[in-house]
């Protein structure tokens, strides 16, 4: 798969994103110095900003790349088109629905109230967590392994917190860690890919049976009729040549009259005079009886409206969960029903319009369009939620620098959301290619139909798990979904999946250890 432009170079893009990152850091730093005040610890502010943007950069290179891997691998989007969608929807999700406040400690995994913690030590914990998680994500991205950014930042907070607890000689540092939450993370290593794989496998098998295989049979039938048409033309030409000159003149007149009748559209087959046109119309009727577009006309609107219902639910209940929309449950249901109905009508019209193209081309285009919408929705939801893995610890530091005290919640400045959103997209460009290659082609070969099935299945599992309160990871779910597609096609790369699974298991302990050593180093100099 080519991830470069026509010249094989991306120098201009690299320079553009490098300058964009530098400019966003400079502008945010200027804003941040005014925000925290002149009495704040300036070195910590600059280091925290670098670590936070570095974390957002690597979330883009791993988590966002994972989200767009199926679309790029299926050929639905190029890397630059994925970049554009990520730029619009990731940043929009972060700014519009990223939340006005965020938890100062992610996921409640560590209870820092259990020890007597100084504000400076708290900031060092968050800084170490950001740096350790970012370094691990960078390594994983270089290897092409998609890992959980949430598990990474949790590991960082756990390791740094425990180290601070021990070096400050707290009575019971281990009491800070909510070990039950760690147990849920362990469960998610198995539960997330298993659920994603099962749902994606079943959905793709349904699409394959009811749409793709029907289309293959229809194409084969149409191809056989096309061969019959060619043979009929050859046979009638030979028969025409055996006629006398007078008979040829009479038969040519019959052909002309039949051609005019066919062009007028007002005729019956029995009214045709020539055997040639009678044979062609008989073959046309057989082609109509094949109903090549029957599966698309019947199932695509149903599939699209169901997908719209799932995606809209994910956006409404997850992507926009940080916004107070003041909608009742009944109002949300009505809104979802309206969206589903509009999508059903729109795709019905689209299928009818695509009848002018070949069946395979129409199928490719329809699933490509649907996959673009699912990818865009994932990007918005991702920007509104998972960016908190970088923004949460950072704004906690920012809040301490500004107020000098520890709070359970911290305001999220829009300037921070914009800067971190830009870093997210830059990370996708600079370090996301290997993860995209893994998800899009290395685990299994993706096509628009299978890519759509994987993304929609992942959205269904994410929504269902949220409702049921199951401990799952969206990254692990999508990888499981891709693997489920591979199982359905008997083309899953289990060796690569084994390596990815190992990185999932070692994420928490490695990032914890790295963060613990990092906080020790920072404590010596800050």
N, C-alpha and C positions, 0 to 999 in steps of 0.2 A: 504494500500500500504506500502511495506517495503522499508524504505530508509536507512537501515543499512546493514552491511555485514552479512555473514553467522553466525558469532559468536554473532551478536547483538551489537557489539561494534565497534567504529571507533576511538579508542584511538590513534592508529598509524597515521591515517590520520590527526586527530586533532593536534597532536604534529608536524607533518610535515608542515602543513599549518601555524601553529603558529610560527614555526622557520623561515619559508619562509617570513612571514610578518615582523618579527623582523629583519631578515637579510636585506630585501629590504629597510626597514626604516634606518638601520644603514649605508648601502652603499650609499643610496641617501642623507642622512644627511651629510656624509663626502664630497660627490660631491658638495652638495648645499653650504656648507660653503666656498668652493673655488670659486664657481660661483658668490655668492653675494659679496664676499670680506670681509675683516676683520672689515671694518668701519660700516657694516650694523647692524641692530638691531637683535641680535642673539636670544633673547627670542621670538620675534615675528616670526622669521624664524622657530624655533622648534615647536611652537604652531600651526602655519599655516600648517606645514608639517603634524602634527598629525591630525588636522581638515580635511585637504584635503584627506589624506589617509583614514580617517574614513568615509568621504563622498563617496569615491570610493568604499570602502568596503560595504557600505549600498546600493549603486546603484547595486552592484552585488547581494546582498541579496534580492532585490526587483525587479528592472527592468530586470536584466538578468534572474533571476528566473522566472519572468513572461514570458519571451521569450521562455524558455525551458519547461515551464509547460505542454504544449500540448504534446510535445514529450515524456516526462517522464510519464505523465498520460496515454498516449496511449500505453505504454509498448514498444515503439520504442527504447527508450534509458533508461538505468539505470541512477541513479543520478551521478554515477562516470563516466559513458560515457559522460553524458552532461557536466560534469566538465572538461573532457579532451577536448571536442570540444570547450567549452568556453575558456579554457586556450589557445588553438591554435588560434582560430578565433577572439576572443575578443581582445587579446593582439596584434595579427597581424593587426587587423583593426585599433587599437589605434596607433601602431608604423608606419605602412605603409601609412595609409590614415587619420591619426588624424589631420593633418594640421601642417604647420610650424609656423603659428601664429594663435591667437585666439582673439576674442573680449574680452576686459577687463571687460565689463559689459554684462552679458548674455541677449540676445533677445531684447536689446534696450528698456527694460521695464522702466528703470530709467535713466533720463537725469541728470547726476551728474554735468554737466557744468552749470546747472541752479543755482547752489549755489557756494559759495567760499569754496572749499573743500581742506583741508590739506591732504598731502600724508598719514600721520599717520591715520587720520580718514577714509580715503579710504580703507586702509588695514584692519582696524577694521571692517568696513562694510562687506568686503569680508570674513573675518574670522568668523564673527557672522553668516553670511549666510550659510557658509559651515557647521558649527556646528549645527545650528538650523535645517537645512534641513536633515542632517545626523541623528539627534535624532528622527525626525519625521519618516524618512524612517525605522529606526530601530524599532520603535513602530509598524508601519504598517506591517513590515515583521513578527514581533512576533505574530501579530494578523492574519497574513495570507492574508492581504489586499494589492493588487497591486495598487500603486498610481504613479502619474506622478512625476518623478524626476525633470523634467523641471519646472513644476509648483511649486515644493518644493523650488528650488533654487531661482526662481523668487520671491516667497513669502518672502524668507529670505532677499534678496536684498532690496525689497520694505520696509519691516519693519525696517531694520537697517538704511537705508537711511533716512527715515522719522524721526526716532529718532535722528539721528545726525543733521538733519536739524533743529529740534526743540530745541535741547540742545545748539546748536551753535547760536541760535536766528537768523536764516536766515529770510529774509523778507517774502518769500512765499515757504515754504518747499513742500507743496502739488503740486506745479508746476513741481516738479521733476518727478512725476509719470505719465507715459503715460497711462491715464485712458482708452483710446480706446483699448490699448493692454489688459488691464484687462478685458474689455468687451468681447474681442475675446476668452479669456480663459474661461469665463462663457459659451460662445456659444459652446466651444469644449466639455464641460461636456455632452452635449446632442448630438451634431453633430458626435463626434468621435465614441461612442459606437453604435449609430444608423446606421451610414454608415457601420461600421464593421459587425454589426449584419445582416443587409439586404444582403450584398454581400456574407457573409459566408453562410447564410441560403439558398440563391438561388443556390450557387455553390454546397453545400452539397446535396440539393434536386436533382440537376442534376446528381451528382455522384451516389446518391442512386437509382434514377430511371433507369439510363442507364447502370450502372455497378453492384451495389450491389444487387438490386432486380432481375436483370437478372441472376446473379450468384446463388441466392437463388432458383430461378425456375429451373435452370440447375442442381443444386445439387439435388433437389427433383426428377427431372426426372431421373438422373443417379442412385439415390438410389432405385427408383422404378424398373429400369432395372436390378440393382444388385439383387433385390429380385426375379425378373423373372428368372434370371440366376440360382439362387439357386434352385428355384422350378423346372426349366427345368432339372437340374442335378439329383434332387431327382426322378422326374418322369421317366427319362430315365433309372436310376438305377433300379427302380421297374420294368419297362418294360423289361429290360435285364434279370432280374431274372425269368421272366415268360417264357423265351425262352427255347427251348430244348438245350441239350448240343451241338448238331451239329450246331444249329442256333447261339448259343453263340460264337462258334469258328469262324463261317463265319462273324458274326457282329464285332468280335474283330479284324479280318483281315481288315475289312472296316474302322474301327476306326484308325488302324495303318496307312493305306494308306492315309486317310484324314489328319492325323496329319503331315505326310511327305509333302503333298501338301501345307498345311498351312504354314509350316516352310519354304518351298521354296519361298512362296509369289507369285508364278506364277500359279494362278488357278481362276476359276469362281465358284460361289456358286453352280451352276447347276452340276458342275463336282464332287461335294462331294457325297459320297455314303451313309454316315450315317445321320440319322435324328438328332442325337445329335449335330454333328458339324454344320449341316445346321441351327439348332435352335440358336446355339451360334453365328454364323456369322450374322444371322438375327438380333440378339440383339446388336451385335457390330455395325451393320449399323445404327440401331436406335440410339445408343449412339453417333455415328459420326454426325447424323442428328441433335442431340441436340445442337452441337456446343458450348460446355461448355465454351471454352476460347474465344468465338467470341467477347464478350464485351470487354475483356481485350485486345485482338488483335486490335480491331477497335478503342477504345477510349483512352487507356492508352498512346500510343505514342502521340496522339493529346493533351491530358491533360498535359503530361510531357513537351512537347515542348512549350506549352503555358505557363506553370509554369516557365520553364527556361527563356522564354522571359520576363516575369514579374520580376523574381528574378534578372536576368542579368541587366535589366533596372534599378532596384532599386540600384544595386551595382554601375552601371556605372554613373548614374545621382545623386545618393545620397551618397552611401558608399564611392565612389572614387571622390566625388565632390571637396575635398580639394587638389587633385592632378592635376597638369596641364598636362593632357595627350596629349594635342595638337591634338585631333581628331575632324574632321569636323562632322557635323550632318550626312552627307552621310556615313562617315566612321563608325560612331556609329551604324547606321542602318544596314550596311553590317555586322558588327561584331555580332549584335543581331540575324540577320538572320542565320549566320553561326552556332552560338551556338544552336539556336532552331533546325536547321536541324540535327546537330550532336546528340542532345538529342533524337530527333524523331527516328533516326536510332538505337541508342543504346538501347532505351527502346523496340523497335520492336524486336530486337535480344533477349533481356532479357525475354520478354514474351514467345517467342518460346522455350527458354531454360527451363523456369519454367513449361512447359507442363508436365514434368516428375513428378511434385509434384501435390498434390491435389489442386482443384480449390480454396478452402478457404485459404489454406496455401500460394498459389501463390499470391492471392490478398493481403494478409497480408504483405508478403515480398515486393511486388512492392510498396505499399503505404508507407511502413516503409522506404524503400530506398529513396523515393521522399521526405518524411518528414525530413530525416536526412539532405538532401541537402538544404531544405528551412530553417531549423533550423541553419545550418552552415552559410548560407548567411545572415540571421538575425543577427547572432552573429558578423559577420564581419562588417556589416553596423552599428550595435549598438556600437561596439568598436570604429569605426571611427567617430561617431557623438555624441552619448549621453554621452560618457565619458567627453565631454566638460563641462557638468554640474558640474563636480568636478575639471577638469583641468583648465577651464577658470578662475574662481575666484582665484585659487591658483597661476597660472603663472602671474596673474595680481599683486598679492602680491609680488611674486618673482622678477618681473620686477621693482617694486617700490623699493624694498630692494637693488637691484643692481644699479639702476640708480638714485634713489632719487627723481624721478619726475613721473607724471601721463601721460600715453600715451593711445591712443585709442585702440591700438593693442599691443600684447605682444608675443614675441617668445616662442615657446613650445619646451623645451629641450627634446631630446629623453630619457634621464634618467628619467625624470618625467613621460613620457608615459609608460615606462617599469614598474616603481614602482607602478603607479596607476593601470595599467593593472593587475599586480599581486594582488593588493588589491581587485580589481573587482572579480577575480576568487575566492579568499579566502572568500569574502563575500557571494558568491553563495554557497560555501560549508558550512559555519558556520550558516548562517541565512536564506538560501533560501528555506528550505524544506517546510515551512508552505505556502509560496506563490505558490510553485510548486504544492502542494496538492490542494490548492484552484482552481488554473487554470486547473489542470489536472484531478481532480476527483470530487471536491466539487460543482463547478458550474454546471457541467454535466459530465457524463461519456464519456471519449474520447477513440477513436480507431484510428489506423493509417490513415484510410480514412478521418475521421472527423477532426483529427488533421492536416492533410495536407490541407484540405479545409479551416480550420480556419487560418492557417499560410499564405496560398496563398492569401486568401481574404484580410487579413490584409496588405500584401505587395501591393496588387492592390489598396487598399484605400490610403495607405501611398503615393504611387506613384501618384495617381490621385489627391490627395489633394495638393501635392507639385506642380504639374503642374498648378492647378487652384488657388493656393494660399489660400486654405481654412485653417482655424485655427483648427487643429486637434492634438491629442496626440496619439502617437503610442501605448502607454500602454493602453489607453482607447479603442483604435480601436481593439486591440487583445482581450480584455475582452468582448467587444461587439460581436466579431466574435465567441468566445466560447459560449456566450449566444445564438447567432443565431443558433448554432449547437444544443443547448439544446432545443430551440423552435421547430426546425425541428424534433427532436426525442421526443418531448413532455416530456422532462425531465429536464427543467431548474429550478435551485434553486433560486427563486425570493427573498426569504428572505435574503440569503447571498448577492445577488446583491444589495439589498436595503442598507445593511450595507456598502458595498464597495462604492456605490454611495454617501453615506453620507461622507465617508472619502475623496472622491474627492472634494466635496463642501467645506469641512472645512480645506483642505490642505493649501490653500493660507492664510486665516486669522490666523490659528494656528501657522504656521511657521513664519508669519510676526510678531506676538506678541512675540513668543519665541526669534526671532532674535533681536527684539527691546530691550528686557530686557538683552539679552546677550551682545549686543554692549555697553550698559550702564555699565555692570560689567567689561568688558574688558577695557573700557575707564578709569575706576578708577585705574586699576592696571598697564596698559601699556601706 
